[in-house]
Amino acid sequence: MDERVRQEYHRIYSELYFITLLVCCVSVIGKVMFFHKGVEDCWLEYIVLVGSPVYRFVRCRMLHVSAPVVGKKAWMIRLVVCLVTVSIVYAVVTYVRTGSLQVWELLTFLAPFIFIYLLVCFGTVIVQRRWQKKLEDRYDE
């Protein structure tokens, strides 16, 4: 297969992966907001949302492939967009379900989310950089 065709296939699969994650996010929001379901009713979406990035990370390690590390500016933009989006969605869902919005409740939800999000982001970046350095040292020899 031609290299250009292969790259286009990879691009298509990458877009499909993003669409799948987006559909899972919309599904969780829809179940919680419109059908008043709990976390226990969204287990499949959580498996896809959490499991697929973990699988990708593990698979890259198994194949000795270093995933690209995102630059600081792009990383900060993604962080801000993610936090704003989660805040707005949580506020809307809470308001629709209860008819009111408590700032304290929003903060108690966001604090653990921010902590876990930053922990995972920094952890994966550190591990990826170490792995990339090991691969570079291995192939330089």
C-alpha positions as CSV (number, residue, x, y, z in Angstrom):
1,M,0.0,0.0,0.0
2,D,1.2,3.4,-0.9
3,E,2.5,5.5,2.1
4,R,0.1,8.4,1.3
5,V,-2.9,6.1,1.2
6,R,-1.8,4.6,4.5
7,Q,-1.5,8.1,6.1
8,E,-5.0,9.0,4.9
9,Y,-6.3,5.8,6.5
10,H,-4.6,6.7,9.7
11,R,-6.1,10.1,9.5
12,I,-9.6,8.7,8.9
13,Y,-9.2,6.3,11.9
14,S,-8.0,9.2,14.0
15,E,-11.1,11.2,13.1
16,L,-13.3,8.2,13.8
17,Y,-11.7,7.8,17.3
18,F,-12.5,11.5,18.0
19,I,-16.1,11.1,16.8
20,T,-16.5,8.0,19.0
21,L,-15.3,9.8,22.1
22,L,-17.6,12.8,21.3
23,V,-20.6,10.5,20.9
24,C,-19.8,8.9,24.2
25,C,-19.6,12.3,25.9
26,V,-22.9,13.3,24.4
27,S,-24.5,10.0,25.5
28,V,-23.4,10.5,29.1
29,I,-24.7,14.1,29.1
30,G,-28.0,13.0,27.5
31,K,-28.5,10.1,29.9
32,V,-27.8,12.3,33.0
33,M,-29.6,15.4,31.8
34,F,-32.7,14.0,30.0
35,F,-33.2,10.5,31.5
36,H,-31.9,11.3,35.0
37,K,-29.6,8.3,35.0
38,G,-26.7,7.9,37.4
39,V,-23.1,6.9,37.0
40,E,-24.0,3.2,37.2
41,D,-26.1,3.5,34.0
42,C,-23.3,5.0,32.0
43,W,-20.7,2.3,32.5
44,L,-20.2,1.5,28.8
45,E,-19.5,5.1,28.0
46,Y,-17.1,5.4,30.8
47,I,-15.2,2.3,29.6
48,V,-14.9,3.8,26.2
49,L,-14.0,7.3,27.5
50,V,-11.4,6.1,29.9
51,G,-10.4,2.8,28.4
52,S,-9.6,3.9,24.8
53,P,-6.9,6.5,25.8
54,V,-5.4,4.0,28.2
55,Y,-5.4,1.3,25.5
56,R,-3.8,3.7,23.1
57,F,-1.1,4.6,25.6
58,V,-0.4,0.9,26.5
59,R,-0.4,-0.1,22.8
60,C,2.1,2.7,21.9
61,R,4.4,1.3,24.7
62,M,4.0,-2.2,23.5
63,L,4.9,-1.3,19.9
64,H,7.8,0.9,21.0
65,V,6.1,3.9,19.4
66,S,6.3,7.3,21.0
67,A,3.1,9.3,20.8
68,P,3.6,12.9,20.0
69,V,3.9,15.2,23.0
70,V,1.7,18.2,22.8
71,G,3.3,21.6,23.1
72,K,2.7,23.8,26.2
73,K,0.5,26.4,24.4
74,A,-1.8,23.7,22.9
75,W,-1.9,21.9,26.2
76,M,-3.0,25.0,28.1
77,I,-5.6,25.8,25.5
78,R,-7.0,22.3,25.8
79,L,-7.0,22.5,29.6
80,V,-8.9,25.8,29.6
81,V,-11.4,24.6,27.0
82,C,-12.0,21.3,28.9
83,L,-12.5,23.1,32.2
84,V,-14.8,25.7,30.8
85,T,-16.8,23.0,28.9
86,V,-17.1,20.8,31.9
87,S,-18.1,23.7,34.1
88,I,-20.8,24.9,31.7
89,V,-22.2,21.3,31.2
90,Y,-22.2,20.6,34.9
91,A,-23.9,23.9,35.7
92,V,-26.6,23.4,33.0
93,V,-27.3,19.8,34.0
94,T,-27.5,20.8,37.7
95,Y,-29.8,23.7,36.9
96,V,-32.1,21.5,34.7
97,R,-32.3,18.8,37.4
98,T,-32.7,20.9,40.5
99,G,-33.9,24.2,39.3
100,S,-31.1,26.1,41.0
101,L,-27.4,26.3,40.9
102,Q,-25.2,26.3,44.0
103,V,-21.7,27.7,43.5
104,W,-20.3,25.6,46.3
105,E,-21.6,22.4,44.6
106,L,-20.0,23.5,41.4
107,L,-16.7,24.0,43.1
108,T,-16.8,20.7,45.0
109,F,-17.3,19.0,41.6
110,L,-14.6,20.9,39.8
111,A,-11.9,20.7,42.4
112,P,-11.5,16.9,42.2
113,F,-12.0,17.0,38.4
114,I,-9.2,19.5,38.0
115,F,-6.9,17.5,40.3
116,I,-7.5,14.2,38.5
117,Y,-7.3,15.9,35.0
118,L,-4.0,17.6,35.8
119,L,-2.6,14.4,37.4
120,V,-3.4,12.4,34.4
121,C,-2.2,15.0,31.9
122,F,1.1,15.6,33.7
123,G,1.6,11.9,34.4
124,T,1.1,11.0,30.7
125,V,3.4,13.8,29.5
126,I,6.1,12.8,31.9
127,V,5.9,9.1,31.0
128,Q,5.8,9.9,27.3
129,R,8.9,12.1,27.5
130,R,10.8,9.5,29.4
131,W,9.7,6.8,26.9
132,Q,10.6,9.0,24.0
133,K,14.1,9.6,25.4
134,K,14.6,5.9,26.0
135,L,13.6,5.2,22.4
136,E,15.9,7.9,21.0
137,D,18.8,6.5,23.1
138,R,18.0,3.0,22.0
139,Y,17.9,3.9,18.3
140,D,21.0,6.2,18.5
141,E,23.2,3.2,19.5
